[in-house]
Amino acid sequence: MQPSKDIERLIEIMAALRDPVTGCSWDKVQDFKSIAPYTIEEAYEVADAIERGDLVDLEEELGDLLLQVVYHARMAEEIGAFSFGEVVMAITTKMIRRHPHVFGSEEARSAGAAKGFWEAIKAEEKRERAEKRRRAGQLDAASASLLDDVPAGMTTLARAVKLQRKAGTVGFDWNDPRAVLDKIKEEIGEIEQELDRTEVSPARVQDEIGDLLFAVANLARHADVDPDAALRGTNDKFGRRFRHIESRLAAEGRTPAEASLDEMEALWVEAKTQPPKPAKDAGTE
């Protein structure tokens, strides 16, 4: 079998890997749940390549992510649920339907108007799916929730934001970011109370810290900031500064374990004055 630019070749390769007799001993025993973590990991690797501006890596990582779609579609086809072709049909139908200003007679004079079309049609599709599930006996109307379509597999911060945004569509939300700041202060106070107890309960501390993180995610949403991106930036910043500490100590023949906290703190302050290295331009090696 030879490589090809044709998607059909990738589908053939996956079918061969999943063949019960001649397939790969690892691939043929996988299922949706066992493959899902790899799907999430590949999506992160795509995002990482974009963040680094590395188009060489992006080409490869997009292929890895496409493989995940083909993998899930193949497993679904094996149980008679749907095929890769039906996945493509579903998304092309959705994109055409949600862009009546491009593929139909509607007119959108701004990005806001285009988004309005998208949201309105998406809401109608959601109602249609819910009705279809009810008819199939898969959904109890009494238990249906506005939050049902918030994926459990999202990152925790992203899921917090989406849950909050969903609730906000029916008015369950703060109107002022400063009110969220007050909530953050309240949650910090509750953590302090738990830590001040004679017998500290790890479970209660965990619960209160979860409330604090949820409130911080809410503040990010109100400030129109992606909390995952914000934390990713801070993680990178911490890494740069700590590596500076390691580098400066290594020049003296020492490691951080051999330095005092005061010494490391001084080097940390020094690192804050160092400009970050520029990100690699897209398309450069």
C-alpha positions in Angstrom: 0.0 0.0 0.0 1.4 3.4 -1.0 0.8 6.9 0.6 -1.6 9.2 -1.2 -3.2 12.6 -1.0 -6.6 11.0 -1.4 -8.6 10.7 1.9 -9.8 7.3 0.7 -6.3 5.9 1.2 -6.3 6.9 4.9 -9.7 5.2 5.3 -8.3 2.1 3.6 -5.3 2.1 6.0 -7.6 2.4 9.0 -9.8 -0.4 7.8 -6.7 -2.6 7.4 -5.4 -1.7 10.9 -8.8 -2.6 12.4 -9.2 -5.9 10.5 -10.0 -8.5 13.1 -7.7 -11.1 11.5 -4.8 -9.3 9.8 -5.0 -5.9 11.5 -2.6 -4.4 14.1 -2.8 -6.1 17.4 -3.1 -2.8 19.2 -5.4 -0.9 16.8 -8.0 -3.6 16.5 -8.8 -3.8 20.2 -9.3 -0.1 20.8 -12.7 1.5 21.3 -14.2 5.0 21.5 -13.2 5.5 25.1 -9.7 4.3 24.8 -9.0 6.5 21.7 -10.7 9.6 23.1 -7.6 10.7 25.2 -5.5 10.5 22.0 -8.0 12.6 20.2 -7.8 15.3 22.8 -4.0 15.1 22.9 -3.7 15.5 19.1 -5.9 18.6 19.3 -3.6 20.1 21.9 -0.6 19.3 19.7 -2.3 21.2 16.8 -2.8 24.2 19.1 0.8 24.0 20.3 2.2 24.0 16.7 0.0 27.1 15.9 1.2 28.8 19.1 4.8 28.2 18.1 4.2 29.4 14.5 5.6 26.1 13.3 3.9 25.2 10.0 6.0 22.2 9.4 4.8 20.7 12.7 1.3 21.9 12.0 1.1 19.9 8.8 2.0 16.7 10.6 -0.2 17.4 13.6 -3.2 18.1 11.5 -2.7 14.8 9.9 -2.6 13.1 13.3 -5.8 14.9 14.2 -7.5 13.8 10.9 -6.4 10.2 11.7 -8.4 10.5 14.9 -11.6 11.4 13.0 -11.1 8.5 10.6 -10.4 6.2 13.6 -13.7 7.0 15.3 -15.6 6.9 12.1 -14.2 3.4 11.3 -15.2 2.1 14.7 -18.7 3.6 14.3 -19.0 2.0 10.8 -18.0 -1.4 12.3 -21.1 -1.3 14.6 -23.4 0.0 11.9 -23.7 3.5 13.4 -22.2 5.8 10.7 -19.3 6.0 8.3 -16.7 8.7 7.5 -18.7 9.7 4.5 -21.7 10.4 6.7 -19.5 12.5 9.0 -18.5 14.6 6.0 -22.2 14.8 4.9 -23.2 16.0 8.4 -20.6 18.7 8.6 -21.1 20.0 5.0 -24.9 20.1 5.6 -24.3 22.0 8.8 -21.9 24.5 7.3 -24.2 25.2 4.3 -27.3 25.6 6.6 -25.5 27.9 9.1 -24.3 30.2 6.4 -27.4 31.3 4.5 -25.7 34.7 3.7 -23.1 32.7 1.7 -25.0 29.8 0.3 -28.5 31.2 0.3 -30.4 34.4 -0.2 -29.8 36.0 3.2 -27.5 39.0 3.6 -25.1 39.7 6.5 -23.4 43.1 6.5 -21.2 42.4 9.5 -19.5 39.7 11.4 -22.0 40.2 14.2 -24.9 39.6 11.8 -23.2 36.4 10.4 -22.8 35.2 14.0 -26.4 35.9 14.6 -27.4 33.6 11.7 -25.1 30.9 13.1 -26.5 31.0 16.6 -30.1 31.1 15.6 -29.7 28.1 13.2 -27.6 26.3 15.8 -30.4 26.7 18.4 -32.9 25.3 15.9 -30.6 22.3 15.2 -30.4 21.6 18.9 -34.2 21.6 19.2 -34.4 19.2 16.3 -31.8 16.8 17.8 -33.5 16.9 21.2 -36.8 16.0 19.5 -35.2 13.2 17.5 -33.7 11.8 20.7 -37.0 12.0 22.5 -38.7 10.1 19.7 -36.0 7.5 19.9 -36.5 7.2 23.7 -33.0 8.5 24.4 -34.0 11.7 26.1 -36.5 12.4 28.8 -38.0 15.9 28.2 -38.4 16.4 32.0 -34.6 15.9 32.5 -33.4 18.0 29.5 -31.1 20.8 30.5 -29.7 23.9 28.8 -26.3 22.5 29.8 -26.7 19.1 28.2 -24.5 19.9 25.2 -21.5 21.2 27.2 -18.9 18.5 26.5 -17.5 16.8 29.6 -14.2 16.2 27.8 -13.3 19.9 27.5 -10.5 21.4 29.6 -11.9 22.3 33.0 -11.4 26.0 32.5 -13.0 26.0 29.0 -15.9 23.9 30.3 -16.4 26.3 33.2 -16.6 29.2 30.8 -19.1 27.4 28.5 -21.3 26.4 31.4 -21.3 30.0 32.6 -22.0 31.3 29.1 -24.9 28.9 28.7 -26.5 29.9 32.0 -26.0 33.5 31.0 -28.2 33.1 27.9 -31.2 33.0 30.3 -30.0 35.8 32.5 -28.3 33.7 35.2 -25.1 35.9 35.2 -23.4 39.0 36.7 -23.7 42.2 34.7 -20.5 43.7 36.2 -17.1 42.2 36.2 -16.4 43.8 39.5 -19.2 41.7 41.0 -17.2 38.7 39.9 -14.1 40.2 41.7 -16.2 40.4 44.8 -17.1 36.7 44.4 -13.4 35.9 44.0 -12.6 37.7 47.3 -15.4 35.8 49.0 -14.1 32.5 47.8 -10.6 33.3 49.0 -12.1 34.1 52.4 -13.8 30.7 52.5 -10.5 29.0 51.7 -8.8 30.9 54.5 -11.6 29.8 56.9 -11.0 26.2 55.9 -7.2 26.5 56.4 -7.7 28.1 59.8 -9.7 25.1 61.1 -8.1 23.0 63.8 -8.5 19.9 61.6 -8.2 20.9 58.0 -10.4 18.9 55.7 -8.6 18.3 52.3 -12.0 17.6 50.7 -13.5 20.9 51.9 -10.3 22.8 50.8 -10.5 21.1 47.4 -14.2 22.1 47.1 -13.4 25.8 48.0 -10.4 25.9 45.6 -12.7 24.6 42.9 -15.2 27.4 43.6 -12.3 29.9 43.4 -11.1 28.6 40.0 -14.7 28.7 38.7 -15.0 32.3 39.8 -11.7 33.2 38.2 -12.8 31.6 34.9 -16.0 33.7 35.2 -13.9 36.8 35.5 -11.9 35.9 32.5 -15.1 35.4 30.5 -16.4 38.8 31.5 -13.0 40.4 30.6 -13.2 38.6 27.2 -10.1 36.6 28.0 -9.5 32.9 27.2 -8.6 31.5 30.7 -6.7 28.5 29.1 -4.7 30.9 27.0 -4.0 33.2 29.9 -2.8 30.3 32.1 -0.8 28.9 29.2 1.0 32.2 28.9 1.7 32.3 32.6 3.0 28.7 32.5 5.4 29.7 29.8 6.5 32.8 31.7 7.1 30.7 34.8 9.2 28.2 32.8 11.3 31.0 31.3 12.0 32.6 34.6 12.8 29.3 36.4 15.1 28.3 33.6 16.9 31.6 34.1 17.5 30.7 37.7 18.8 27.3 36.7 21.1 28.8 34.0 22.6 31.4 36.4 23.2 28.9 39.1 24.7 26.4 36.6 27.2 29.1 35.6 28.4 28.9 39.2 28.5 25.2 39.2 25.4 24.9 41.4 21.8 23.6 41.1 18.6 25.2 42.6 18.6 22.4 45.3 22.0 23.9 46.4 20.8 27.5 46.5 18.8 29.3 49.2 15.3 30.6 48.7 16.6 34.2 49.0 19.1 33.5 46.2 16.5 32.0 43.9 14.1 34.9 44.7 16.8 37.4 43.7 17.4 35.5 40.4 13.7 35.4 39.8 13.4 39.2 40.1 16.4 39.4 37.7 14.6 37.1 35.3 11.6 39.4 35.2 13.8 42.1 33.6 14.9 39.8 30.8 12.8 40.2 27.6 11.2 37.0 26.4 12.6 35.3 23.3 10.6 36.3 20.2 8.2 33.6 18.9 9.3 31.8 15.7 7.6 33.4 12.7 5.1 31.2 10.8 6.8 29.3 8.0 10.4 29.6 9.4 12.5 26.7 10.4 
